[in-house]
Amino acid sequence: MFCLNTFCFMNIFVAKLNFKTKREDLEKAFAAYGQVTSVKIVRDRDTGRSKGYGFVEMPNAEEANKAIEALNNSQLDEREIVVKPANPKAPGEQTSPSAEPQ
């Protein structure tokens, strides 16, 4: 979770995604539990193919925790996904250029 001024956001790691899962599909799954501020599916920079994992950002920690609890080990696009809080970035670490923007 990170805070900016008085707003706190929770970044969620989602693994074992179907390579065909689209950003919109991932957003829809999480939006059932609350507001989603961003969704990124990480892609191989050479091929553009999904690497099978991504990140979802939610501004409400309570809603984010409910989404994590409900969606971890659930089915999305015929795959059992893993959902957990993302590890914070190290200082100075850049966002992957191969991440699909929202």
SEMIDREN-80859 format. One record per residue (C-alpha): y, x, z. Coordinates in Angstrom, 2 decimals, padded with zeros to 5 digits. Each point is the difference from the previous one (the first is absolute). Layout:
BEGIN
+---------+---------+---------+
!       v !       u !       w !
+---------+---------+---------+
!       Y !       X !       Z !
...
+---------+---------+---------+
END
This chain:
BEGIN
+---------+---------+---------+
!       v !       u !       w !
+---------+---------+---------+
!  000.00 !  000.00 !  000.00 !
!  003.49 !  001.24 ! -000.70 !
!  003.41 ! -001.36 !  000.90 !
!  003.27 !  000.00 ! -001.90 !
!  002.97 ! -001.14 !  002.06 !
! -001.42 ! -003.04 !  001.82 !
! -002.73 ! -000.80 ! -002.53 !
! -003.55 !  001.29 !  000.49 !
! -002.48 !  000.14 ! -002.87 !
! -003.74 !  000.54 !  000.11 !
! -001.59 !  002.00 ! -002.80 !
! -003.63 ! -000.99 ! -000.61 !
! -002.64 !  002.09 ! -001.78 !
! -002.47 ! -001.90 ! -002.21 !
! -003.09 !  001.83 ! -001.30 !
! -003.05 ! -000.76 ! -002.15 !
!  002.04 ! -002.15 ! -002.39 !
! -001.59 ! -001.15 ! -003.21 !
!  001.48 !  002.16 ! -002.78 !
!  001.06 ! -003.23 ! -001.72 !
!  001.92 ! -001.38 !  003.00 !
!  003.65 ! -000.58 ! -000.88 !
!  003.01 !  000.39 !  002.25 !
!  000.55 ! -003.77 ! -000.13 !
! -003.56 ! -000.66 !  001.24 !
!  000.46 !  002.32 !  002.95 !
!  003.39 ! -001.51 !  000.84 !
! -001.43 ! -003.53 ! -000.11 !
! -002.79 !  000.92 !  002.43 !
!  002.45 !  001.41 !  002.55 !
!  002.70 ! -002.65 ! -000.54 !
! -002.40 ! -002.56 !  001.46 !
!  000.75 !  001.66 !  003.38 !
!  003.76 !  000.56 ! -000.33 !
!  002.80 !  001.58 ! -001.96 !
! -000.86 !  003.00 ! -002.18 !
!  002.84 !  002.39 ! -000.86 !
! -001.87 !  002.38 ! -002.31 !
! -003.39 !  000.62 ! -001.58 !
! -001.13 !  003.22 ! -001.67 !
! -003.30 !  000.74 ! -001.67 !
! -000.45 !  003.74 ! -000.44 !
! -000.89 !  001.06 ! -003.53 !
! -001.23 !  003.21 ! -001.57 !
!  003.04 !  001.63 ! -001.59 !
! -001.97 !  001.19 ! -003.05 !
! -002.02 ! -003.11 ! -000.84 !
!  002.05 ! -002.75 !  001.68 !
! -003.24 ! -001.37 !  001.48 !
!  000.01 ! -001.32 !  003.55 !
! -001.32 !  002.44 !  002.58 !
! -001.41 ! -002.94 !  001.99 !
!  002.48 ! -000.01 !  002.84 !
!  003.54 ! -001.09 !  000.72 !
!  002.60 ! -000.92 !  002.57 !
!  001.57 ! -003.26 !  001.14 !
!  003.18 ! -000.17 !  002.06 !
!  000.72 ! -002.95 !  002.27 !
!  003.20 ! -000.37 !  002.08 !
! -001.63 ! -001.86 !  002.90 !
! -002.50 !  002.02 !  002.05 !
! -001.68 ! -003.11 !  001.44 !
! -000.61 ! -001.43 ! -003.48 !
! -001.13 !  003.40 ! -001.25 !
! -002.54 !  000.32 !  002.81 !
! -001.34 ! -003.48 ! -000.77 !
! -000.38 !  000.98 ! -003.66 !
! -001.79 !  003.22 !  000.93 !
! -002.39 ! -001.85 !  002.32 !
! -000.74 ! -002.73 ! -002.55 !
! -000.24 !  002.12 ! -003.14 !
! -001.84 !  003.09 !  001.25 !
! -003.57 ! -000.08 ! -001.36 !
!  000.80 ! -003.13 ! -002.02 !
! -000.63 ! -000.62 ! -003.71 !
!  002.77 !  000.49 ! -002.56 !
! -000.87 ! -000.01 ! -003.70 !
! -003.72 !  000.32 !  000.80 !
!  000.48 !  003.09 !  002.21 !
! -000.10 !  000.34 !  003.78 !
!  003.34 !  001.56 !  000.85 !
!  001.04 !  002.15 !  002.96 !
!  003.36 ! -000.86 !  001.57 !
!  001.66 !  001.98 !  002.79 !
!  003.43 !  001.23 !  001.09 !
!  001.15 !  002.88 ! -002.21 !
!  000.49 !  003.44 !  001.48 !
!  003.69 !  000.89 !  000.11 !
!  001.26 !  002.46 ! -002.62 !
!  000.64 !  003.54 !  001.11 !
!  003.71 !  000.93 !  000.07 !
!  001.15 !  000.89 ! -003.49 !
! -003.10 ! -001.46 ! -001.67 !
!  000.83 ! -001.78 ! -003.24 !
! -001.35 ! -003.27 ! -001.29 !
! -002.67 !  000.56 ! -002.62 !
!  001.48 ! -000.15 ! -003.53 !
! -003.19 ! -001.74 ! -001.11 !
!  000.54 ! -002.95 !  002.36 !
!  000.68 ! -003.22 ! -001.85 !
!  003.47 ! -001.26 !  000.98 !
!  000.56 ! -003.56 !  001.09 !
+---------+---------+---------+
END
